[in-house]
Amino acid sequence: MSFLEVLYFIVPNAIFYAAPLIFTAIGGVFSERSGVVNIGLEGLMVIGAFVGIVFNLFFVDVFGSSTEWVALLAAMIVAMIFSLLHAVAAISFRADQVVSGVAINLLAVAVTLFLVKMIFGKGQTDFIQERFLRTDIPILENIPVIGPMFFQHVYYTSILAFAVAILAWVVLYFTPFGLRIRAVGEHPMAADTMGINVSKMRYIAVMISGALAGIGGAIYAQSISLDFGHSTINGQGFMALAAMIFGKWHPLGALGAALFFGFAQALSIVGGSLPIIEEVPKVFLLILPYVLTILALAGFIGKATSPKANGIPYIKGNR
């Protein structure tokens, strides 16, 4: 297998595994840019994966071949509503945002597994029939070298992830709405003085993070696992959190970091098929994404600078 053939094999898979991380990491960027730490991304992905699979199973006869997309929308809405628990605790009740995020993670797993047991009478759901499938992008697939790498056998969800990352960059850095989000995350008192409703902007940002993390979970469940159980979302939310920090709370930085972790995940799954690394013990490939996550956080968390008011509840009138 030539070097180019290796790239044709590994790059589409890396983009495929990165898509859920991109959505969730971008969601985290919105929340933390507004000043609300959100380590509950893992739990929000769990909710998205659960809703996506259950909706897909129950409504496949109604929506047919469009079921996976409608399920994606349902997962987005439910996860957005679920994220309100974190918003209320962190913004209105000024609870410790780390503790609140941990509670979201624990609650999401407990609630979804309980519901799975109640609905299906076992520890996991049935497998879905309608799932996201690979496709070739017309015209672009024929571009020499990069066509087979980026536009053949790709998922529409991967293309959507790139579009959302660019859209998030435009919204956060070139629109009044994005300026307000960043203002309440850097200097909430100054933003309040200018007439910006700090609590309202933070609520909106946390709900956006919930919506995007729900989409990330639903994409993972409907394109990779194809069912839901206790290990469906197994650390992807924390990888997305690491990607957000690794990307320095910037949408395009988070996109690049998510691709890095997606590459590591793809290597752990398909690496055994590559002649270059087929001799590497599989256990080392399986732990590779998590080791890289730890190294990324250990190496960069001290250097990356978060928004100044990140994790600090805003009390009107306090200096």
C-alpha positions in Angstrom: 0.0 0.0 0.0 1.5 3.3 -1.1 1.7 6.4 1.1 -1.1 8.1 -1.0 -3.3 5.0 -0.6 -2.8 5.1 3.2 -3.9 8.7 3.2 -7.0 7.8 1.0 -7.8 5.2 3.7 -7.1 7.1 6.9 -8.2 10.7 6.1 -11.9 10.0 5.3 -12.1 7.9 8.5 -10.4 10.6 10.6 -12.9 13.2 9.3 -15.8 10.7 10.0 -14.7 10.2 13.6 -14.0 13.9 14.1 -17.5 15.1 13.2 -19.2 14.4 16.6 -16.3 16.0 18.3 -16.4 19.1 16.1 -20.1 19.7 16.9 -19.6 19.2 20.7 -16.4 21.2 20.9 -18.0 24.1 19.1 -20.9 23.9 21.6 -18.3 24.1 24.4 -16.7 27.2 22.8 -20.1 29.0 22.9 -20.7 28.1 26.5 -17.2 29.0 27.8 -16.9 32.1 25.7 -19.9 33.4 27.6 -18.3 32.6 30.9 -20.0 29.3 31.8 -17.7 26.3 32.2 -19.4 23.3 30.7 -17.8 19.9 31.5 -21.2 18.4 31.1 -20.6 18.0 27.4 -20.2 14.2 27.9 -23.7 14.0 29.5 -25.2 16.2 26.8 -23.8 13.8 24.1 -25.3 10.9 26.0 -28.7 12.5 25.9 -28.3 13.2 22.2 -27.2 9.7 21.4 -30.1 8.2 23.4 -32.8 10.4 21.9 -31.4 9.9 18.4 -31.5 6.1 18.6 -34.9 5.8 20.4 -36.5 8.3 18.0 -35.0 6.5 15.0 -36.3 3.1 16.2 -39.9 4.3 17.0 -40.4 6.7 14.0 -38.7 4.9 11.2 -42.0 3.8 9.7 -43.2 7.4 9.7 -40.2 9.2 8.3 -38.6 6.5 6.2 -35.2 7.3 4.7 -35.2 10.7 6.4 -35.5 9.3 9.9 -31.9 9.8 10.9 -32.1 13.5 10.1 -35.4 14.0 12.0 -33.9 12.1 14.9 -30.9 14.5 14.8 -33.3 17.4 15.1 -35.1 15.7 18.1 -31.8 15.0 19.8 -30.8 18.6 19.4 -34.0 19.9 21.0 -34.0 17.5 23.9 -30.3 18.0 24.7 -30.8 21.8 24.5 -33.6 21.5 27.0 -31.5 19.2 29.2 -28.7 21.8 29.2 -31.0 24.2 30.9 -30.4 22.3 34.2 -26.8 23.3 34.0 -27.7 26.9 33.0 -30.1 27.3 35.9 -27.6 25.9 38.4 -24.6 27.9 37.1 -26.3 31.2 36.2 -29.4 31.7 38.3 -28.3 29.7 41.4 -24.6 30.5 41.0 -23.6 26.9 41.8 -20.1 25.7 41.3 -20.0 25.1 37.5 -17.6 22.1 37.7 -19.9 20.3 40.2 -22.9 21.2 38.1 -21.2 19.8 35.0 -20.3 16.6 36.8 -23.9 16.2 37.9 -25.1 16.6 34.3 -22.8 13.8 33.2 -23.9 11.5 36.0 -27.6 12.3 35.6 -27.6 11.8 31.9 -26.1 8.3 32.1 -28.5 7.3 35.0 -31.6 8.6 33.3 -30.9 7.2 29.9 -29.9 3.7 31.1 -33.0 3.6 33.3 -35.2 4.6 30.4 -33.5 2.0 28.1 -34.2 -0.7 30.7 -37.8 0.4 31.1 -38.5 0.6 27.4 -36.5 -2.3 26.0 -36.2 -4.6 29.1 -32.5 -4.9 28.6 -29.3 -2.9 28.9 -29.2 -1.6 25.4 -31.5 -0.7 22.6 -32.1 -2.6 19.4 -30.0 -1.7 16.3 -31.3 1.0 14.0 -32.1 0.3 10.3 -31.8 3.9 9.0 -28.4 5.4 9.5 -26.1 8.0 8.0 -24.4 6.6 4.9 -21.3 7.5 3.0 -21.6 9.3 -0.4 -19.5 10.9 -3.1 -19.7 14.6 -3.7 -20.4 15.2 -7.4 -17.7 16.9 -9.5 -15.5 17.5 -6.4 -14.8 13.7 -6.1 -12.9 13.9 -9.4 -10.3 16.4 -8.3 -6.9 14.8 -8.5 -5.3 13.8 -5.2 -7.7 15.7 -2.8 -10.9 14.4 -4.5 -10.5 10.8 -3.2 -9.2 12.0 0.1 -11.9 14.5 1.0 -14.9 14.1 -1.3 -15.3 10.3 -1.9 -17.0 8.1 0.6 -17.7 11.0 3.0 -20.7 11.6 5.2 -23.0 14.7 4.8 -22.7 15.1 8.6 -18.9 15.6 8.2 -19.5 18.3 5.7 -22.1 19.8 8.0 -19.6 19.8 10.9 -17.1 21.9 8.9 -19.9 24.3 7.9 -21.0 24.7 11.5 -17.4 25.4 12.6 -17.0 28.1 10.0 -20.4 29.5 10.8 -19.6 29.6 14.5 -16.4 31.5 13.8 -18.3 34.1 11.7 -21.0 34.4 14.4 -18.6 34.8 17.3 -16.2 37.2 15.7 -18.1 39.2 13.1 -21.7 39.7 14.4 -23.1 41.8 17.3 -24.5 38.6 18.9 -21.1 37.0 19.0 -19.5 40.2 20.4 -22.1 40.2 23.2 -21.3 36.5 23.9 -17.6 37.2 24.2 -18.1 40.4 26.1 -20.1 38.7 28.9 -17.3 36.0 29.1 -14.5 38.6 29.4 -16.0 41.6 31.2 -19.5 40.9 32.3 -19.7 44.1 34.4 -18.7 46.2 31.4 -21.1 44.4 29.2 -23.9 45.0 31.8 -23.0 48.7 31.9 -23.5 48.8 28.1 -27.0 47.4 28.5 -26.3 43.7 27.7 -28.3 41.2 29.7 -25.5 39.0 31.0 -27.7 36.2 32.3 -29.8 36.1 29.1 -26.7 35.8 26.9 -25.2 33.1 29.1 -28.4 31.1 29.0 -28.5 31.3 25.2 -24.8 30.2 25.0 -25.4 27.2 27.3 -28.4 26.2 25.3 -26.4 26.4 22.0 -23.8 24.2 23.6 -26.5 21.7 24.6 -28.0 21.7 21.1 -24.6 21.1 19.4 -23.5 18.4 21.9 -26.9 16.7 21.3 -26.3 16.7 17.6 -22.8 15.3 18.2 -24.1 12.5 20.3 -26.9 11.7 17.8 -24.4 11.6 14.9 -22.1 9.3 16.8 -24.9 6.9 17.7 -26.5 6.9 14.2 -23.3 6.5 12.2 -20.8 4.6 14.4 -22.5 2.6 17.3 -26.0 2.2 15.7 -27.5 1.4 19.1 -27.5 2.9 22.6 -26.0 1.4 25.7 -23.8 2.3 28.7 -20.7 2.5 26.6 -22.0 4.2 23.5 -20.6 7.6 24.5 -17.5 6.6 26.3 -15.3 9.7 26.7 -16.1 11.5 23.4 -17.5 14.4 25.4 -14.3 14.8 27.3 -12.3 14.6 24.1 -14.4 17.4 22.7 -13.7 19.4 25.9 -10.0 18.8 25.4 -10.4 19.8 21.8 -12.0 23.1 22.9 -9.1 23.8 25.3 -6.5 22.6 22.8 -8.1 24.9 20.2 -7.9 27.8 22.7 -11.6 28.4 22.8 -11.7 29.4 19.1 -14.1 27.7 16.7 -11.5 27.0 14.0 -8.9 25.9 16.7 -11.5 23.5 18.1 -12.1 22.2 14.6 -8.4 21.5 14.1 -8.0 19.9 17.5 -11.2 17.7 16.9 -9.7 16.5 13.6 -6.5 15.6 15.5 -8.5 13.5 18.0 -10.6 12.1 15.2 -7.4 11.0 13.5 -6.4 9.2 16.8 -9.8 7.5 17.0 -9.7 6.4 13.4 -6.2 5.0 13.9 -7.3 3.0 16.9 -10.2 1.5 14.8 -8.7 0.9 11.4 -5.0 1.0 12.2 -4.8 -2.8 12.2 -5.5 -2.7 8.5 -2.5 -0.5 7.7 0.7 -2.2 6.8 2.7 0.5 8.6 1.3 -0.1 12.0 -0.3 -3.5 11.8 2.3 -4.9 14.1 1.5 -2.5 16.9 -0.5 -4.3 19.7 -4.2 -3.4 19.4 -4.4 -2.3 23.0 -1.9 0.6 22.4 -4.1 1.8 19.4 -7.2 1.6 21.5 -5.8 3.8 24.3 -4.2 6.2 21.9 -7.1 8.7 21.8 -7.3 8.9 25.6 -3.5 9.2 26.0 -3.4 12.0 23.4 -6.3 13.7 25.3 -4.3 13.6 28.6 -1.2 14.8 26.9 -3.0 17.7 25.2 -4.5 18.8 28.4 -1.3 18.4 30.4 0.7 20.1 27.8 -1.5 23.0 26.9 -3.9 23.7 29.7 -1.3 25.8 31.5 -0.5 27.8 28.3 -4.0 28.3 26.8 -5.8 31.3 28.3 -9.5 30.9 28.9 -12.0 33.8 28.8 -11.3 36.0 31.9 -14.8 35.5 33.5 -15.0 31.8 32.7 -16.4 30.0 35.6 -17.2 33.1 37.6 -20.9 33.7 38.4 -22.0 37.3 37.7 -23.7 39.2 40.5 -25.1 42.5 39.4 -23.6 45.4 41.3 -20.6 43.5 42.6 -17.1 44.8 41.8 
